[in-house]
């Protein structure tokens, strides 16, 4: 396969890979929320109403399910990205500059993963596509080249 053909082949599969990425990210986020709210997966539940942990757990649970299913995906991903940025800067940043130092690797990865979904959309396999609410993901536009000077 030539480089051009390989690039075309990979580009044609972008919506499917993005859809799988969205579903895995949503499932992982849902499990974080379920662990915080219900105390499953070897984690103790946060007391109901405990700021900010219980509220963050509810947002993780609800938005994680929405992202996983592909329903109001961009809005849920935007809120999820924001809550992870908040978590990083309020709970982790004080313990060191880099995520490996301060235990904030998961919030950073979740934040940027959700931000990717905000800009690129839900990809394939989203329920909102079945309802016709979201157009198919288009390939990234080619860069605009300037004229001669």
C-alpha angles and dihedrals in degrees: 000000000000122000091253093051092045090051091050091048092050093045091052089057097049096103091052095048091045090051092051090046090052093050094049092046090048092049092050091047091048090052090051090052094045091050091051097044102035103024097239131143094046095303129118114240118249111242112263111269094012107152122260103349102059093043091048089050092054091049091048091050097047098038091042091057092046092051092044092053095038097240118144082345101169094049093046091046091050092052091045092050091050095049090050091051088050091049092050097049097041102038107024112023093070090064096057144324101261127057092236089057098046103036092248100121095111095051091048093050092045091048095052094039091055092045088056089055091048090059102034100036131228099305120209127340095037118145091219087064089059089056090048093239097124126048120229115277110264122214115259111276119255113257116264112244121212123236124251118288 
